[in-house]
């Protein structure tokens, strides 16, 4: 009798569980109240603005990381999103989450949609700094002495006097993979005294890649570079480029022939 009762209880539990799963499309409910996970969404998120979501984090670090997850939609940005160590800024895909605005004040760190940080990540986003032609400077992602991971990201800047998809300076060492950097009237990726790792990406601009001062520790591998590389005279020693090509599949080098 006791065994029969236990069997009945198990069957009732399974039946109720299956009913709940069926109501949720066959998927278990998402975990609630995950530590250090912050959501941004027009409705139902912790924040509606990604700038506020990042600014309110005061204790992130490599040992106390945060995930700022941005839901699908278009988010208008009026000031830079300044990342900090330990923060991953992740959208819902480049076709689903767009950060867009005209952010420009004639200084590099104040003229970007996102300012990167070391031990941080920027992922699954479309980042657009689109100005109206009266601004001097527009940058989608700016890395000053910063080495974030940038993956599955589209970064575009246009409309200012000087436009940069991704600008790296002062010993920045970002790791970029599956990135589209686009500046139709500017430079897709600018490298100034920095050493980015750029892999399987598209750099598309009036200048695809601009290498300034010492960039010999860079590793630029298997990318489509449209707009060429400038300058091409700096390399001494090991070459940082392998397997790069243009829109008609001709080899693109980062050094003088």
Protein Blocks (a to p, Z undefined) as FASTA:
>chain_A
ZZmmmmmmmmmmmmmmmmmmmmnnopacddehiahiacddfehpabfbfklmmmmpckbc
fklccdddddedddddfbdcdddehiacddebjklbccdddddehiaklmcfbdcdehia
cehiacddddehlafbdcfbdcehiacddehiacddehiabdcfbdceehiacddehiac
ddfkbcfbacehiacddehiacddfblbacehjfklpccehiacehiaadfklbgcjafb
ehiacfkopacdfbdZZ
